[in-house]
């Protein structure tokens, strides 16, 4: 599902919004509509493990962890390498 995210350009330092779908990839590539420079957003620093409980049988309560993204309001971009 696509969602609108706000980005800050590494080159011109302006903020802009784009519709993007965040997937399991660790790097998101975006292009600034103002200066046309491509930037990347590393998603790895924003991953947080979220424990979930799985009830399986009586007396056996295993716990699993899934990753969820805790994104800031404005995602900073970086110059691609």
C-alpha positions in Angstrom: 0.0 0.0 0.0 1.4 3.4 -1.0 1.6 6.2 1.5 2.7 9.8 1.4 6.1 10.4 3.0 7.9 13.7 3.5 11.6 13.8 2.6 14.4 16.4 3.0 16.8 16.8 0.1 20.5 16.3 0.9 21.4 18.8 -1.9 19.0 21.7 -1.8 17.7 21.1 1.8 14.1 21.6 0.7 11.3 19.3 1.9 8.9 17.5 -0.5 6.4 14.7 -0.3 6.1 11.6 -2.5 3.8 8.6 -2.6 6.0 5.6 -1.9 5.5 2.0 -0.9 7.9 1.0 1.8 9.0 -2.6 1.4 11.5 -4.9 3.1 14.4 -3.3 1.2 16.9 -1.5 3.4 17.5 1.5 1.1 14.9 3.7 -0.6 15.8 5.8 -3.6 14.0 9.1 -4.3 14.5 12.0 -6.6 14.1 15.6 -5.4 11.5 17.4 -7.6 13.2 20.8 -7.0 16.9 20.1 -7.9 16.4 16.7 -9.6 19.2 15.1 -7.5 18.7 11.5 -6.5 18.9 10.7 -2.8 18.7 7.6 -0.7 17.1 6.9 2.6 18.5 4.1 4.8 15.6 2.4 6.5 17.8 0.2 8.8 18.2 2.8 11.6 14.4 3.0 11.9 13.7 -0.7 12.3 12.4 -1.7 15.7 11.7 -5.3 16.8 8.1 -5.7 17.9 7.4 -8.8 20.0 4.2 -10.7 19.3 2.8 -13.5 21.3 1.7 -16.7 19.7 -0.6 -19.0 21.7 0.0 -22.5 20.7 -1.5 -25.2 23.0 -1.9 -25.0 26.7 0.9 -23.8 28.8 3.2 -23.2 25.9 3.4 -19.5 25.0 6.2 -18.8 22.5 7.1 -15.2 21.6 8.1 -14.1 18.1 9.6 -10.8 16.9 8.8 -9.0 13.7 10.4 -5.8 12.5 8.4 -2.6 12.3 9.5 0.8 11.0 9.5 3.7 13.4 9.8 6.5 10.8 10.3 10.2 11.7 7.9 12.8 10.2 10.6 14.0 7.7 12.9 11.4 6.3 16.4 12.8 5.6 18.0 11.8 2.3 21.7 11.2 1.7 23.9 11.5 -1.4 24.0 8.1 -3.1 27.4 6.4 -3.3 
